[in-house]
Amino acid sequence: MASAREERTLTVGFQTRIGRGLVPSIVEALPGWELRFRQITWADPTVGLGDGQVDVAVAWLPVPGDGVYDWTVVSTEERWVALPAGHRLAGRAEVGLAELAELADEPTWWRGR
């Protein structure tokens, strides 16, 4: 980060499309800085921080919990699931992640039965 401060250049790592409105808010928070965005593969849970590819990362939770990285939630977004109309979970307003994981044990759920 020291060299980033001197050069006023910040390399931001991300793994997938950065949430709506997040890039403009980063730009607004750092006037006069040059921002460089680097897409990192999902194989790297540190989103480029671990090997020094980036100065800061926009990551999906959970981040590695080894105490090496500090993190702050800056945005949240809803998750949606599409199910066949006749599926036992289809009429529910909310479906838990554990329930979705159980769908892997239902060999016919994807056929709309």
N, C-alpha and C positions, 0 to 999 in steps of 0.2 A: 504493500500500500504506500510505502514511502516514495517509491519511484512514481507511482501513479499520481500522488499529490504534487510532486515536482513538475511533472509533465502535464498535469491536469487532463490526463487521459485515463479512462476507466474501462476495463474490459469486463463485460458482464456475461456470465455463462448462463445458458438455459438449455433445457432438454426438449422442449416442445414449444409450440406457439405461446408467447407470453400473453397473459390475460389482457383483455380489453382495458384500455386506459392506463395500464401499468407503465408502458414505455413513456408516454407523455408526462406522467407524474415523475418518473426518474429524471427525464430531461429538465423539467421545471425545477426540481429540487437541486440540480447541479448546473446553474447557469455558468457559461464560459468553459464548461468541460467538454471534451470530445469523448463520446461514448462509442465503444466498439462492442458489438454483440457477437458471441461465439456459441454456436450450437454444439452441445456435448452429447455423446451417446448415452442411452439409458443404462449402459453397463457401468457407468461411473456414478455412484451414489453421491459423490461430493460435487458433482456438476462442474468439474474442472478446478476446484479449489485444491484438491489433494496434491496434484502435480504442478500447481502454479500456472496453469493455462489462463486463469481468469483472476481478477481482483475481488470480485463479488459474484454471487450466483443467485438466480431466481430458481428456486427448487420446489418440488412438490414434497409435502410431508409424507412419511417421516424422513428426517435427515439423519445421518449417522449420529448415534447417541453416545459417542466415545468421549465427549467433553472437549474435543479439539475445536469444534465450530460453535459460534454463537449464532442464533437465528431469531428472527422476528416475523410474525405473520403480518403481511402487508395487504393481503387480499384473500377473499374467500369466494367460491363460486358454487352454484348448485350442481348436483349430479343428477342425471336422468337415466332411466332405463326403459327400453322398449320391449314389451312382451306381447305374445299373441293374445288376442281378445279373450280367448277362453282359458287362459292360464290361471291357475289358482291365486297368483299374486297380482294379476293385471288390474283389478279394481281397487287396489290399495292406494292410499294417498302417499304412503311412505313404505319403502322396503329397505330393510337393513342389509349391510354388506355381508353379514354372515348368511343371511337368507339367499343372497345372490350366489355366494360361494357354493351353497348346497345345490344349486341348479346344475352344477357339473355332474352330479350324481343322477340326474334325471335324463335318461337317454333320449326321450322323445320331446322334451320341452321345446326344442328348437324347431320342431316340425309343426308347431301350432296346435298340438293336441292338449 
